[in-house]
């Protein structure tokens, strides 16, 4: 076996190792300072990042806290500034600036900027560096409930004439004790029977709510009108006065037997007189004794010697203006012989349009006048008859067919209450709004209607909002009578109009094209009755603005489409253009549920009777027109046994997501 030999290091190797150890020490000494500087800088940069993060978080918290107070910008600024201070950034600090302002791009958006002018450091300042400035900005916005049912200043007028034609859609509320299966999701107290023990868990004591826009700078006071606010299915019979029927005879003549006479002539020439008038004759031309008074009816003539005849006309009047009642001129130059009483005018030629004199010449009873027919026009007076018979007719307005089920006197006795609440500075909390004085009315069976409007006499006024009242979104709440439960199904159809008191005509307007139109629309849910004699119809459903692009629209239809064939959801494509939207849907206990990428839903066989239909629409590629953001719902009824659209249902719409959220604004 061979063993390896161990050799000791040489003197040269030992000397080189000692020299290298000195080199490393020197290099370490040279690099220590920059390494310490880099480490210090890393600590400072990390500190600055942490400070910037704290500023951003404080700005986010401040904008989220303040935005809910818009449009009260002063209040929003106060709250946002206070929240920034609670998070360590007090605007009272001379080094801290908190700027709060409403966005110029969106009225429901608030921007908060926090700037710290003196952000210190651990090492940088020790090396002669200055404090740096850091600032961060945050934008938050809130989204109000999706407007539903109407882009106009009215909602629920059914078959009444409105802009673009009738809506064929009524707002509707069922009595308290009715069955939810009949279509009222939130005001029917029971589910599964009338006045049964099973309670509807979705019953809302606050009733149905709608918003009424009371605009800043509105041109006049605004009247809130209610169409058929109480249940009344009976016809309205109204006696209408007509002009009296007056006989052609007798007429009103002077009461004295000696007054008003046209005196007899001076010769024996025959004179023809024409009624209506009274006349007397005598036996010779010198006696003052006159024979029996005779009344000559209208159009009848009598002829006698002028010296033995006297006559008088009944009371008469001519038209007050100079343009009506004229006969003539004739088409040729044949001479016309006129006998009064009448009025006439002449012109200088057969083509002239200038008639003189003005006022016209009056030809007294029995007097005559002759003139070329093409230069002459004349008119007869209107006589006052002595006996006129008053005339009238009964005008009938059919009662709307509001009883959808059995109905009874008990149902008709149900009271419906309308309460108006003023706008306030908490747009996301409607529970604290205060009622408007004088704007609460309860309508019962015997409440009388007040006036005629839009061709109907079923109108009452809730109240009038003056121009001095606070502006904003007013809330109208409609509730049934919880103290008067009855055992009858049915529903009460009604409508609402917000009309300026100085408006001309019917005062209806469209908020899509009129900036001062006081819109009326449903909030959260609308309870409606669709009714048209056509086999298909579409109705305004919800307004979806561009701020919702990329989100999801959630629609809930309670008990929809009974007796129908299909339903579609239509998205706007132009000012007056819509196209079927693609959506997903589901409904518990319904065959085919859930379904995706649909453009229509079959509702045959009362498929959704007493069920909730959930529809989800993806808004990723939604591009709303600038002047039409209203979606529609389309009904088709092609069953020969039920050819008309008649559906009692409840619709709701919302955008999935937090109504108060942070956004980016460029």
Secondary structure, 3 states (H helix, E strand, C coil): CCCCCCCCCCHHHHHHHHHHHHHHHHHHHHHHHHHHHHHHHHHHHHHHHHHHHHHHHHHHHHHHHHHCCCCCHHHHHHHHHHHHHHCCCCCCCCCEEEEEEECCCCCCEEEEEEEEEEECCCCCHHHCCCCEEEEEEEEEEECCCCCECCCECEECCCCCCCCCCCCCEEEEECCCCCEHHHCCCCCCCECCCCCCCCECCCCCCCCEEEEEEECCCCCCCEEEEEECCCCCCCCEEEEEEEEEEECCCCECCCCCCCCCCECCCCCCCEEEEECCEEEEECCCCCCCCCCCCEEECCCCEEEEEHHHEEEECCCEECCCCCCCCCEECCCCCCEEEEECCEEEEECCCCCCCCCEEEEEEEECCCCEEEEEHHHEEEECCEECECCEEEEEEEEEECCCCCCCCCCCHHHHCCCEEEEEECCCCCCCCCCCCCEEEEEEEEECCCCCCCEEECCEEEEEEEEEECCCCCCEEEEEEEECCCCCCCCCCCCEEEEEEEEECCCCCCCCCECCCCCCCCCEEEECEEEEEEEECCCEEEEEEEECCHHHCCCEEEEEEECCCCCCCEEEEEEEEECCEEEECCEEEECCCCCCCCEEEECCEECHHHCCCCCEEEEEEECCCCCCECCECEEEEEEECCECCECCEEEEEEEEEEECCCCEEEECCC
